[in-house]
Amino acid sequence: MSSALSARRPRARAARALYAAGWWPLMAIVLLAAALRFSTLDLQSLWYDEAFTPVHVLHAGLASTMRSMVHSENSPPLWYLLTWLDVRLFGDGAIALRTPSAIAGVLTVPVAWAIGGELCGRRCALLAAALVAVNPLFVWYSQEARVYALFVLTSALALLCFLRARREPTPAHMAGFAVAALLAPPSLYVARSFHVPMALSRLPSP
């Protein structure tokens, strides 16, 4: 028990040092990620899967939207709920439909930064954030009116909360991991394939 506790102490100190350091490099990377995603959000017209959602799935009533989703889509309901709210506020144009994915893509950058910090420290944190910010696949899926960017965000949050619970198994960290792990499957069902092993792993006792 004492050896496990002593092994966690360097990671805890590294995590505290990461958050105590200056935030400006992370903010610069986040701004870069936002520029890459939002500046060309309407450059391409909606393709079939994107256009299918506003035409056949989204309705004025939320209950009708959920019924249409069940009968016509293979993805879980969380993204459709967010998109339904988005369309009510901003309309069903390409920019409005893709904005939730773009926001999810940008938010994934600081989460990746925190994951890198939990694993290897500040240098790894900045590298992870930069890779997520400029990776062409991350940018591409952050510009699609589909579920994938939200799935990446919720999965990254679950991994971050898992790492924090492993490092410091306080009730707050354990609860955070439980909530984050529950959010990912409603984004994409395949999330179960790698969240279940995390949930079943033996976390340290508080």
N, CA, C and O of each residue as an XYZ file, in Angstrom:
824
protein
N       0.830     -1.206      0.000
C       0.000      0.000      0.000
C       0.861      1.251      0.000
O       0.614      2.196     -0.750
N       1.901      1.241      0.876
C       2.779      2.413      0.961
C       3.568      2.613     -0.314
O       3.809      3.749     -0.722
N       3.986      1.490     -0.969
C       4.723      1.623     -2.229
C       3.849      2.189     -3.330
O       4.303      2.995     -4.142
N       2.589      1.767     -3.356
C       1.674      2.311     -4.359
C       1.433      3.796     -4.125
O       1.352      4.583     -5.068
N       1.320      4.170     -2.841
C       1.096      5.575     -2.524
C       2.299      6.422     -2.901
O       2.152      7.517     -3.444
N       3.502      5.906     -2.608
C       4.710      6.659     -2.954
C       4.900      6.749     -4.450
O       5.464      7.728     -4.939
N       4.439      5.743     -5.200
C       4.551      5.783     -6.661
C       3.640      6.831     -7.254
O       3.933      7.386     -8.313
N       2.492      7.118     -6.557
C       1.558      8.102     -7.084
C       1.983      9.532     -6.773
O       1.537     10.464     -7.442
N       2.839      9.722     -5.768
C       3.200     11.071     -5.372
C       3.914     11.863     -6.460
O       3.578     13.030     -6.660
N       4.902     11.277     -7.188
C       5.520     12.052     -8.276
C       4.526     12.472     -9.350
O       4.617     13.577     -9.885
N       3.571     11.588     -9.669
C       2.562     11.948    -10.667
C       1.677     13.078    -10.161
O       1.293     13.961    -10.928
N       1.355     13.054     -8.879
C       0.535     14.124     -8.311
C       1.284     15.452     -8.352
O       0.700     16.485     -8.680
N       2.584     15.429     -8.017
C       3.369     16.663     -8.071
C       3.477     17.173     -9.497
O       3.397     18.380     -9.730
N       3.661     16.251    -10.476
C       3.756     16.658    -11.875
C       2.450     17.277    -12.355
O       2.458     18.249    -13.111
N       1.334     16.714    -11.917
C       0.035     17.255    -12.318
C      -0.167     18.657    -11.750
O      -0.657     19.549    -12.443
N       0.222     18.850    -10.462
C       0.085     20.180     -9.862
C       0.987     21.190    -10.555
O       0.601     22.343    -10.748
N       2.189     20.761    -10.930
C       3.100     21.662    -11.634
C       2.551     22.045    -13.002
O       2.728     23.176    -13.454
N       1.884     21.101    -13.659
C       1.305     21.391    -14.969
C       0.273     22.500    -14.871
O       0.282     23.427    -15.681
N      -0.625     22.418    -13.883
C      -1.680     23.405    -13.764
C      -1.179     24.725    -13.193
O      -1.800     25.767    -13.402
N      -0.051     24.687    -12.469
C       0.502     25.921    -11.931
C       1.285     26.707    -12.981
O       1.483     27.912    -12.823
N       1.735     26.045    -14.052
C       2.521     26.705    -15.095
C       1.638     27.652    -15.908
O       0.411     27.631    -15.811
N       2.296     28.471    -16.700
C       1.563     29.431    -17.521
C       0.630     28.756    -18.516
O       0.939     27.687    -19.043
N      -0.503     29.382    -18.766
C      -1.524     28.825    -19.649
C      -1.425     29.335    -21.075
O      -2.151     28.856    -21.946
N      -0.542     30.298    -21.338
C      -0.586     30.924    -22.657
C      -0.255     29.964    -23.798
O      -0.864     30.100    -24.860
N       0.681     28.988    -23.659
C       0.892     28.063    -24.792
C      -0.363     27.266    -25.127
O      -0.688     27.071    -26.298
N      -1.070     26.803    -24.088
C      -2.310     26.066    -24.333
C      -3.341     26.954    -25.008
O      -4.000     26.516    -25.951
N      -3.498     28.184    -24.553
C      -4.474     29.082    -25.150
C      -4.148     29.351    -26.612
O      -5.054     29.458    -27.438
N      -2.859     29.463    -26.941
C      -2.467     29.663    -28.334
C      -2.848     28.463    -29.191
O      -3.302     28.623    -30.324
N      -2.664     27.265    -28.651
C      -3.022     26.053    -29.397
C      -4.531     25.950    -29.553
O      -5.014     25.552    -30.613
N      -5.277     26.298    -28.523
C      -6.742     26.271    -28.606
C      -7.233     27.256    -29.668
O      -8.128     26.930    -30.448
N      -6.656     28.450    -29.703
C      -7.038     29.434    -30.727
C      -6.715     28.930    -32.124
O      -7.488     29.149    -33.058
N      -5.575     28.255    -32.276
C      -5.225     27.662    -33.568
C      -6.246     26.607    -33.956
O      -6.686     26.566    -35.105
N      -6.630     25.752    -33.014
C      -7.631     24.726    -33.294
C      -8.953     25.347    -33.720
O      -9.595     24.866    -34.654
N      -9.361     26.410    -33.042
C     -10.621     27.076    -33.394
C     -10.540     27.687    -34.784
O     -11.496     27.601    -35.555
N      -9.406     28.305    -35.115
C      -9.247     28.914    -36.437
C      -9.311     27.858    -37.533
O      -9.944     28.075    -38.567
N      -8.660     26.715    -37.318
C      -8.664     25.656    -38.330
C     -10.059     25.081    -38.546
O     -10.398     24.674    -39.658
N     -10.855     25.044    -37.511
C     -12.167     24.421    -37.623
C     -13.248     25.397    -38.080
O     -14.057     25.053    -38.942
N     -13.278     26.589    -37.529
C     -14.382     27.509    -37.816
C     -14.175     28.315    -39.097
O     -15.150     28.748    -39.712
N     -12.933     28.522    -39.508
C     -12.694     29.393    -40.669
C     -13.195     28.786    -41.974
O     -13.516     29.521    -42.907
N     -13.267     27.467    -42.056
C     -13.715     26.805    -43.298
C     -14.936     25.927    -43.039
O     -15.144     24.939    -43.744
N     -15.731     26.265    -42.055
C     -16.845     25.411    -41.645
C     -17.895     25.252    -42.738
O     -18.543     24.209    -42.824
N     -18.066     26.260    -43.560
C     -19.069     26.186    -44.631
C     -18.435     26.080    -46.011
O     -19.086     26.351    -47.020
N     -17.152     25.681    -46.057
C     -16.468     25.622    -47.349
C     -17.078     24.572    -48.266
O     -17.146     24.772    -49.479
N     -17.520     23.464    -47.703
C     -18.155     22.408    -48.487
C     -19.631     22.320    -48.138
O     -20.035     22.576    -47.003
N     -20.421     21.957    -49.126
C     -21.849     21.784    -48.881
C     -22.076     20.511    -48.074
O     -21.195     19.656    -47.990
N     -23.259     20.390    -47.485
C     -23.587     19.206    -46.695
C     -23.594     17.962    -47.575
O     -24.203     17.965    -48.645
N     -22.930     16.908    -47.140
C     -23.010     15.652    -47.879
C     -24.184     14.833    -47.350
O     -24.865     15.265    -46.419
N     -24.433     13.650    -47.931
C     -25.695     12.947    -47.726
C     -26.024     12.712    -46.258
O     -27.125     13.040    -45.816
N     -25.073     12.141    -45.481
C     -25.367     11.835    -44.086
C     -25.657     13.095    -43.273
O     -26.510     13.084    -42.386
N     -24.943     14.180    -43.578
C     -25.188     15.434    -42.868
C     -26.565     15.993    -43.219
O     -27.302     16.430    -42.335
N     -26.912     15.980    -44.498
C     -28.189     16.533    -44.937
C     -29.367     15.669    -44.503
O     -30.481     16.168    -44.343
N     -29.121     14.374    -44.312
C     -30.205     13.467    -43.904
C     -30.780     13.877    -42.559
O     -31.988     13.778    -42.343
N     -29.929     14.336    -41.658
C     -30.374     14.655    -40.298
C     -31.427     15.758    -40.272
O     -32.501     15.535    -39.712
N     -31.179     16.944    -40.851
C     -32.219     17.976    -40.788
C     -33.456     17.653    -41.615
O     -34.552     18.122    -41.307
N     -33.283     16.853    -42.665
C     -34.426     16.567    -43.542
C     -35.319     15.477    -42.960
O     -36.544     15.593    -43.008
N     -34.724     14.422    -42.413
C     -35.505     13.248    -42.024
C     -35.546     12.985    -40.517
O     -36.408     12.235    -40.059
N     -34.652     13.572    -39.742
C     -34.582     13.243    -38.321
C     -35.089     14.378    -37.440
O     -35.899     14.152    -36.541
N     -34.619     15.593    -37.691
C     -34.971     16.710    -36.835
C     -36.372     17.216    -37.132
O     -36.710     17.467    -38.289
N     -37.195     17.370    -36.091
C     -38.546     17.906    -36.213
C     -38.726     19.017    -35.179
O     -37.870     19.232    -34.321
N     -39.843     19.710    -35.277
C     -40.088     20.811    -34.339
C     -40.188     20.316    -32.909
O     -39.739     20.993    -31.983
N     -40.773     19.137    -32.719
C     -40.911     18.576    -31.379
C     -39.778     17.625    -31.052
O     -39.330     16.870    -31.915
N     -39.311     17.654    -29.817
C     -38.207     16.782    -29.413
C     -38.631     15.315    -29.435
O     -37.848     14.457    -29.844
N     -39.843     15.015    -29.008
C     -40.308     13.627    -29.004
C     -40.339     13.057    -30.423
O     -39.948     11.910    -30.636
N     -40.801     13.851    -31.396
C     -40.819     13.400    -32.792
C     -39.406     13.177    -33.304
O     -39.154     12.235    -34.055
N     -38.492     14.036    -32.902
C     -37.097     13.883    -33.309
C     -36.510     12.592    -32.760
O     -35.822     11.871    -33.483
N     -36.770     12.293    -31.501
C     -36.250     11.068    -30.905
C     -36.844      9.824    -31.564
O     -36.145      8.828    -31.753
N     -38.133      9.878    -31.913
C     -38.745      8.737    -32.597
C     -38.113      8.544    -33.966
O     -37.815      7.413    -34.350
N     -37.903      9.620    -34.709
C     -37.274      9.516    -36.025
C     -35.847      8.999    -35.910
O     -35.396      8.221    -36.751
N     -35.139      9.425    -34.876
C     -33.772      8.972    -34.675
C     -33.726      7.459    -34.465
O     -32.880      6.771    -35.036
N     -34.637      6.951    -33.645
C     -34.669      5.517    -33.357
C     -34.900      4.711    -34.624
O     -34.312      3.642    -34.787
N     -35.744      5.202    -35.526
C     -36.119      4.444    -36.718
C     -35.160      4.646    -37.889
O     -35.152      3.833    -38.813
N     -34.355      5.699    -37.875
C     -33.552      5.999    -39.074
C     -32.054      6.109    -38.822
O     -31.290      6.210    -39.781
N     -31.601      6.093    -37.561
C     -30.183      6.288    -37.265
C     -29.637      5.141    -36.419
O     -30.375      4.485    -35.682
N     -28.335      4.914    -36.540
C     -27.667      3.885    -35.751
C     -26.854      4.463    -34.599
O     -26.208      3.717    -33.862
N     -26.878      5.766    -34.440
C     -26.095      6.433    -33.398
C     -26.972      6.716    -32.187
O     -28.191      6.825    -32.321
N     -26.369      6.837    -31.002
C     -27.117      7.143    -29.771
C     -27.701      8.552    -29.786
O     -27.430      9.318    -30.710
N     -28.492      8.904    -28.784
C     -29.296     10.136    -28.856
C     -28.594     11.437    -28.475
O     -29.115     12.506    -28.794
N     -27.438     11.401    -27.808
C     -26.892     12.632    -27.247
C     -26.628     13.684    -28.316
O     -27.013     14.842    -28.150
N     -25.974     13.297    -29.413
C     -25.664     14.274    -30.455
C     -26.931     14.854    -31.071
O     -26.974     16.045    -31.378
N     -27.968     14.030    -31.257
C     -29.212     14.510    -31.862
C     -29.944     15.471    -30.934
O     -30.582     16.420    -31.391
N     -29.852     15.227    -29.648
C     -30.440     16.159    -28.688
C     -29.741     17.518    -28.762
O     -30.403     18.555    -28.805
N     -28.407     17.515    -28.776
C     -27.666     18.769    -28.879
C     -27.943     19.474    -30.202
O     -28.088     20.696    -30.246
N     -28.017     18.693    -31.282
C     -28.270     19.287    -32.593
C     -29.684     19.849    -32.681
O     -29.903     20.894    -33.294
N     -30.637     19.161    -32.073
C     -32.007     19.671    -32.053
C     -32.054     21.037    -31.359
O     -32.706     21.959    -31.848
N     -31.368     21.164    -30.228
C     -31.303     22.449    -29.531
C     -30.597     23.499    -30.378
O     -31.025     24.652    -30.428
N     -29.518     23.102    -31.042
C     -28.759     24.021    -31.884
C     -29.618     24.557    -33.027
O     -29.596     25.752    -33.323
N     -30.366     23.672    -33.662
C     -31.213     24.083    -34.789
C     -32.325     25.006    -34.315
O     -32.690     25.943    -35.026
N     -32.867     24.761    -33.135
C     -33.897     25.645    -32.594
C     -33.365     27.073    -32.408
O     -34.105     28.044    -32.565
N     -32.077     27.188    -32.073
C     -31.492     28.502    -31.796
C     -30.920     29.174    -33.034
O     -31.054     30.386    -33.199
N     -30.276     28.390    -33.918
C     -29.486     28.990    -34.989
C     -29.896     28.568    -36.398
O     -29.284     29.012    -37.369
N     -30.909     27.728    -36.530
C     -31.333     27.322    -37.864
C     -30.644     26.049    -38.320
O     -29.862     25.454    -37.580
N     -30.945     25.635    -39.553
C     -30.428     24.364    -40.052
C     -29.462     24.538    -41.217
O     -29.347     23.644    -42.056
N     -28.771     25.663    -41.287
C     -27.741     25.850    -42.293
C     -26.500     25.037    -41.979
O     -26.387     24.451    -40.902
N     -25.562     25.004    -42.928
C     -24.362     24.186    -42.764
C     -23.552     24.611    -41.539
O     -23.083     23.764    -40.779
N     -23.389     25.907    -41.351
C     -22.587     26.384    -40.213
C     -23.261     26.014    -38.898
O     -22.598     25.546    -37.972
N     -24.565     26.219    -38.809
C     -25.280     25.904    -37.567
C     -25.215     24.415    -37.255
O     -24.997     24.032    -36.106
N     -25.401     23.574    -38.266
C     -25.396     22.131    -38.044
C     -24.014     21.614    -37.647
O     -23.896     20.652    -36.889
N     -22.975     22.263    -38.166
C     -21.618     21.789    -37.883
C     -20.998     22.424    -36.640
O     -19.974     21.947    -36.152
N     -21.600     23.480    -36.130
C     -21.020     24.174    -34.988
C     -20.855     23.282    -33.753
O     -19.806     23.365    -33.115
N     -21.826     22.429    -33.371
C     -21.584     21.561    -32.209
C     -20.353     20.683    -32.358
O     -19.611     20.488    -31.396
N     -20.127     20.149    -33.561
C     -18.942     19.325    -33.784
C     -17.669     20.156    -33.692
O     -16.666     19.703    -33.140
N     -17.710     21.379    -34.236
C     -16.533     22.242    -34.164
C     -16.210     22.605    -32.727
O     -15.042     22.615    -32.336
N     -17.230     22.903    -31.936
C     -17.005     23.223    -30.523
C     -16.428     22.007    -29.791
O     -15.501     22.143    -28.992
N     -16.980     20.820    -30.066
C     -16.459     19.606    -29.439
C     -15.003     19.384    -29.828
O     -14.189     18.988    -28.994
N     -14.672     19.640    -31.097
C     -13.297     19.466    -31.536
C     -12.334     20.409    -30.839
O     -11.224     20.016    -30.483
N     -12.754     21.655    -30.640
C     -11.903     22.619    -29.942
C     -11.756     22.238    -28.469
O     -10.661     22.327    -27.914
N     -12.839     21.818    -27.838
C     -12.784     21.452    -26.420
C     -11.920     20.214    -26.174
O     -11.403     20.027    -25.073
N     -11.765     19.378    -27.186
C     -10.928     18.192    -27.029
C      -9.460     18.568    -26.833
O      -8.707     17.808    -26.224
N      -9.047     19.721    -27.337
C      -7.641     20.131    -27.244
C      -7.195     20.291    -25.789
O      -6.202     19.672    -25.408
N      -7.879     21.091    -24.950
C      -7.432     21.171    -23.549
C      -7.570     19.858    -22.796
O      -6.819     19.605    -21.854
N      -8.521     19.014    -23.198
C      -8.631     17.704    -22.554
C      -7.409     16.847    -22.891
O      -6.863     16.162    -22.025
N      -6.981     16.893    -24.173
C      -5.774     16.168    -24.565
C      -4.553     16.706    -23.826
O      -3.671     15.942    -23.437
N      -4.505     18.030    -23.633
C      -3.423     18.651    -22.871
C      -3.382     18.087    -21.445
O      -2.313     17.749    -20.938
N      -4.535     17.991    -20.813
C      -4.591     17.467    -19.448
C      -4.216     15.986    -19.406
O      -3.561     15.545    -18.462
N      -4.622     15.212    -20.417
C      -4.254     13.796    -20.475
C      -2.736     13.656    -20.586
O      -2.124     12.861    -19.874
N      -2.139     14.433    -21.483
C      -0.683     14.393    -21.626
C       0.023     14.768    -20.337
O       1.044     14.176    -19.987
N      -0.521     15.757    -19.627
C       0.065     16.151    -18.356
C      -0.022     15.061    -17.309
O       0.914     14.861    -16.534
N      -1.161     14.342    -17.282
C      -1.307     13.250    -16.331
C      -0.315     12.125    -16.628
O       0.169     11.470    -15.705
N      -0.011     11.897    -17.902
C       0.841     10.774    -18.279
C       2.326     11.091    -18.156
O       3.083     10.304    -17.589
N       2.752     12.251    -18.688
C       4.189     12.494    -18.830
C       4.643     13.897    -18.455
O       5.846     14.158    -18.485
N       3.758     14.802    -18.109
C       4.203     16.135    -17.744
C       3.895     17.187    -18.790
O       3.170     16.935    -19.753
N       4.459     18.382    -18.586
C       4.100     19.564    -19.367
C       4.451     19.434    -20.847
O       3.650     19.789    -21.711
N       5.633     18.931    -21.135
C       6.036     18.824    -22.539
C       5.119     17.886    -23.311
O       4.721     18.180    -24.438
N       4.792     16.766    -22.700
C       3.860     15.812    -23.319
C       2.469     16.427    -23.455
O       1.778     16.175    -24.443
N       2.053     17.226    -22.483
C       0.743     17.869    -22.533
C       0.635     18.790    -23.740
O      -0.360     18.754    -24.465
N       1.648     19.607    -23.955
C       1.625     20.531    -25.086
C       1.674     19.785    -26.416
O       1.009     20.178    -27.375
N       2.460     18.710    -26.476
C       2.528     17.924    -27.699
C       1.181     17.277    -28.011
O       0.740     17.284    -29.160
N       0.526     16.718    -26.992
C      -0.782     16.091    -27.203
C      -1.804     17.115    -27.681
O      -2.577     16.843    -28.599
N      -1.810     18.300    -27.055
C      -2.756     19.344    -27.459
C      -2.499     19.779    -28.898
O      -3.440     19.962    -29.671
N      -1.229     19.946    -29.257
C      -0.899     20.382    -30.612
C      -1.299     19.334    -31.654
O      -1.795     19.679    -32.727
N      -1.083     18.065    -31.338
C      -1.447     17.004    -32.281
C      -2.953     16.965    -32.519
O      -3.404     16.804    -33.653
N      -3.724     17.112    -31.455
C      -5.177     17.122    -31.612
C      -5.635     18.368    -32.364
O      -6.583     18.303    -33.146
N      -4.975     19.498    -32.137
C      -5.381     20.750    -32.779
C      -5.206     20.712    -34.285
O      -6.055     21.222    -35.016
N      -4.110     20.111    -34.768
C      -3.772     20.213    -36.202
C      -3.935     18.910    -36.956
O      -3.804     18.898    -38.180
N      -4.216     17.807    -36.269
C      -4.374     16.528    -36.961
C      -5.492     16.632    -37.994
O      -6.611     17.010    -37.648
N      -5.210     16.302    -39.264
C      -6.238     16.473    -40.303
C      -7.526     15.705    -40.043
O      -8.607     16.199    -40.363
N      -7.437     14.500    -39.466
C      -8.651     13.736    -39.198
C      -9.494     14.388    -38.105
O     -10.720     14.431    -38.206
N      -8.838     14.895    -37.061
C      -9.578     15.593    -36.020
C     -10.251     16.839    -36.574
O     -11.398     17.133    -36.236
N      -9.539     17.570    -37.422
C     -10.120     18.774    -38.022
C     -11.294     18.385    -38.919
O     -12.346     19.022    -38.876
N     -11.119     17.356    -39.720
C     -12.162     16.913    -40.660
C     -13.450     16.560    -39.921
O     -14.525     17.047    -40.273
N     -13.344     15.717    -38.902
C     -14.545     15.284    -38.193
C     -15.122     16.370    -37.305
O     -16.285     16.299    -36.908
N     -14.312     17.380    -36.989
C     -14.844     18.542    -36.267
C     -15.646     19.460    -37.184
O     -16.285     20.401    -36.713
N     -15.616     19.195    -38.480
C     -16.359     20.003    -39.444
C     -17.481     19.205    -40.093
O     -17.983     19.586    -41.150
N     -17.877     18.102    -39.466
C     -18.983     17.306    -39.973
C     -20.157     17.379    -39.006
O     -19.979     17.319    -37.789
N     -21.340     17.506    -39.552
C     -22.559     17.506    -38.737
C     -22.945     16.070    -38.414
O     -24.030     15.598    -38.751
N     -22.019     15.399    -37.753
C     -22.229     14.021    -37.319
C     -21.695     13.858    -35.908
O     -21.190     14.817    -35.324
N     -21.797     12.679    -35.362
C     -21.565     12.438    -33.942
C     -20.088     12.319    -33.560
O     -19.767     12.361    -32.372
N     -19.177     12.171    -34.537
C     -17.842     11.675    -34.237
C     -17.006     12.611    -33.353
O     -16.293     12.135    -32.470
N     -17.077     13.905    -33.568
C     -16.294     14.828    -32.750
C     -16.769     14.812    -31.299
O     -15.958     14.909    -30.378
N     -18.070     14.690    -31.095
C     -18.605     14.596    -29.741
C     -18.150     13.309    -29.074
O     -17.839     13.302    -27.883
N     -18.108     12.225    -29.830
C     -17.630     10.948    -29.305
C     -16.172     11.048    -28.852
O     -15.814     10.532    -27.793
N     -15.334     11.708    -29.648
C     -13.926     11.875    -29.276
C     -13.807     12.693    -27.989
O     -13.020     12.357    -27.104
N     -14.591     13.764    -27.891
C     -14.544     14.606    -26.690
C     -14.961     13.827    -25.446
O     -14.253     13.855    -24.439
N     -16.093     13.135    -25.497
C     -16.569     12.418    -24.316
C     -15.627     11.265    -23.948
O     -15.445     10.967    -22.768
N     -15.034     10.621    -24.948
C     -14.087      9.545    -24.668
C     -12.812     10.095    -24.035
O     -12.266      9.496    -23.108
N     -12.343     11.232    -24.535
C     -11.160     11.857    -23.951
C     -11.420     12.278    -22.510
O     -10.549     12.131    -21.653
N     -12.606     12.798    -22.240
C     -12.967     13.170    -20.871
C     -12.976     11.950    -19.952
O     -12.515     12.020    -18.813
N     -13.500     10.838    -20.452
C     -13.522      9.616    -19.646
C     -12.102      9.149    -19.339
O     -11.814      8.743    -18.213
N     -11.209      9.202    -20.336
C      -9.823      8.798    -20.114
C      -9.137      9.717    -19.111
O      -8.405      9.251    -18.239
N      -9.370     11.013    -19.232
C      -8.766     11.960    -18.297
C      -9.236     11.694    -16.867
O      -8.427     11.666    -15.939
N     -10.534     11.502    -16.693
C     -11.068     11.249    -15.355
C     -10.563      9.922    -14.805
O     -10.333      9.792    -13.603
N     -10.389      8.936    -15.684
C      -9.834      7.651    -15.257
C      -8.401      7.825    -14.761
O      -8.040      7.289    -13.713
N      -7.581      8.570    -15.503
C      -6.194      8.786    -15.096
C      -6.110      9.538    -13.766
O      -5.259      9.236    -12.929
N      -6.983     10.504    -13.582
C      -6.981     11.243    -12.316
C      -7.415     10.355    -11.156
O      -6.874     10.452    -10.054
N      -8.396      9.486    -11.409
C      -8.834      8.577    -10.360
C      -7.753      7.563    -10.019
O      -7.617      7.164     -8.862
N      -6.977      7.138    -11.028
C      -5.857      6.232    -10.766
C      -4.778      6.924     -9.941
O      -4.191      6.327     -9.039
N      -4.524      8.192    -10.263
C      -3.467      8.928     -9.557
C      -3.879      9.273     -8.141
O      -3.101      9.119     -7.199
N      -5.113      9.744     -7.999
C      -5.572     10.238     -6.706
C      -7.037      9.838     -6.541
O      -7.929     10.602     -6.911
N      -7.300      8.640     -5.984
C      -8.668      8.101     -5.959
C      -9.559      8.740     -4.895
O     -10.054      8.059     -3.996
N      -9.755     10.036     -5.006
C     -10.673     10.720     -4.102
C     -12.113     10.464     -4.555
O     -12.333     10.094     -5.708
N     -13.086     10.654     -3.676
C     -14.485     10.485     -4.102
C     -14.857     11.374     -5.283
O     -15.618     10.956     -6.156
N     -14.326     12.603     -5.318
C     -14.642     13.501     -6.425
C     -14.099     12.966     -7.743
O     -14.795     13.008     -8.757
N     -12.858     12.461     -7.745
C     -12.276     11.912     -8.973
C     -12.998     10.638     -9.407
O     -13.225     10.428    -10.599
N     -13.357      9.794     -8.453
C     -14.086      8.575     -8.795
C     -15.460      8.900     -9.382
O     -15.896      8.272    -10.346
N     -16.127      9.876     -8.798
C     -17.435     10.282     -9.312
C     -17.290     10.915    -10.687
O     -18.124     10.690    -11.565
N     -16.234     11.709    -10.884
C     -15.999     12.319    -12.191
C     -15.803     11.275    -13.264
O     -16.325     11.416    -14.369
N     -15.054     10.221    -12.957
C     -14.857      9.150    -13.933
C     -16.174      8.443    -14.236
O     -16.453      8.126    -15.392
N     -16.981      8.196    -13.217
C     -18.262      7.518    -13.432
C     -19.162      8.334    -14.356
O     -19.772      7.789    -15.275
N     -19.243      9.641    -14.109
C     -20.094     10.503    -14.933
C     -19.567     10.562    -16.364
O     -20.341     10.448    -17.314
N     -18.247     10.740    -16.524
C     -17.662     10.835    -17.862
C     -17.832      9.537    -18.630
O     -18.105      9.563    -19.830
N     -17.677      8.400    -17.961
C     -17.844      7.115    -18.627
C     -19.287      6.897    -19.062
O     -19.537      6.230    -20.066
N     -20.233      7.448    -18.321
C     -21.640      7.323    -18.703
C     -22.003      8.218    -19.872
O     -22.957      7.926    -20.594
N     -21.263      9.308    -20.079
C     -21.572     10.232    -21.168
C     -21.140      9.705    -22.529
O     -21.761     10.035    -23.540
N     -20.091      8.893    -22.575
C     -19.541      8.478    -23.870
C     -20.447      7.523    -24.652
O     -20.661      7.759    -25.841
N     -20.993      6.453    -24.049
C     -21.866      5.577    -24.838
C     -23.058      6.273    -25.484
O     -23.406      5.911    -26.608
N     -23.715      7.262    -24.841
C     -24.771      7.985    -25.560
C     -24.262      8.795    -26.740
O     -25.068      9.298    -27.522
N     -22.932      8.941    -26.897
C     -22.381      9.616    -28.061
C     -22.172      8.646    -29.215
O     -22.495      8.953    -30.362
N     -21.627      7.463    -28.901
C     -21.418      6.434    -29.924
C     -21.333      5.096    -29.194
O     -20.588      4.964    -28.223
N     -22.097      4.101    -29.661
C     -22.197      2.845    -28.935
C     -20.863      2.122    -28.813
O     -20.640      1.408    -27.835
N     -19.976      2.291    -29.781
C     -18.696      1.594    -29.747
C     -17.849      2.025    -28.557
O     -16.861      1.363    -28.237
N     -18.214      3.122    -27.894
C     -17.458      3.580    -26.723
C     -17.374      2.509    -25.656
O     -16.415      2.476    -24.886
N     -18.368      1.628    -25.600
C     -18.347      0.586    -24.574
C     -17.112     -0.297    -24.685
O     -16.621     -0.814    -23.682
N     -16.603     -0.473    -25.923
C     -15.509     -1.413    -26.140
C     -14.236     -1.019    -25.422
O     -13.421     -1.890    -25.118
N     -14.029      0.259    -25.136
C     -12.837      0.628    -24.383
C     -13.130      1.349    -23.077
O     -12.210      1.590    -22.296
N     -14.385      1.701    -22.818
C     -14.708      2.259    -21.513
C     -14.998      1.175    -20.482
O     -14.739      1.364    -19.293
N     -15.528      0.054    -20.923
C     -15.786     -1.040    -19.996
C     -14.499     -1.540    -19.348
O     -14.481     -1.723    -18.131
N     -13.398     -1.774    -20.115
C     -12.157     -2.183    -19.437
C     -11.678     -1.168    -18.401
O     -11.175     -1.558    -17.347
N     -11.824      0.121    -18.682
C     -11.436      1.122    -17.692
C     -12.301      1.004    -16.451
O     -11.798      1.049    -15.328
N     -13.604      0.852    -16.655
C     -14.518      0.774    -15.520
C     -14.271     -0.475    -14.680
O     -14.466     -0.455    -13.465
N     -13.836     -1.578    -15.332
C     -13.630     -2.836    -14.624
C     -12.233     -2.950    -14.022
O     -11.979     -3.838    -13.209
N     -11.328     -2.060    -14.415
C      -9.971     -2.144    -13.879
C      -9.977     -1.825    -12.384
O     -10.878     -1.159    -11.874
N      -8.986     -2.301    -11.726
C      -8.938     -2.130    -10.270
C      -8.314     -0.784     -9.938
O      -7.093     -0.631     -9.979
N      -9.148      0.186     -9.612
C      -8.653      1.479     -9.202
C      -8.140      1.415     -7.759
O      -8.644      0.628     -6.957
N      -7.149      2.234     -7.429
C      -6.642      2.228     -6.057
C      -7.736      2.630     -5.077
O      -8.651      3.378     -5.423
N      -7.633      2.137     -3.877
C      -8.594      2.507     -2.837
C      -8.317      3.911     -2.359
O      -7.150      4.288     -2.254
N      -9.353      4.722     -2.057
C      -9.142      6.070     -1.542
C      -8.340      6.050     -0.257
O      -8.068      7.104      0.317
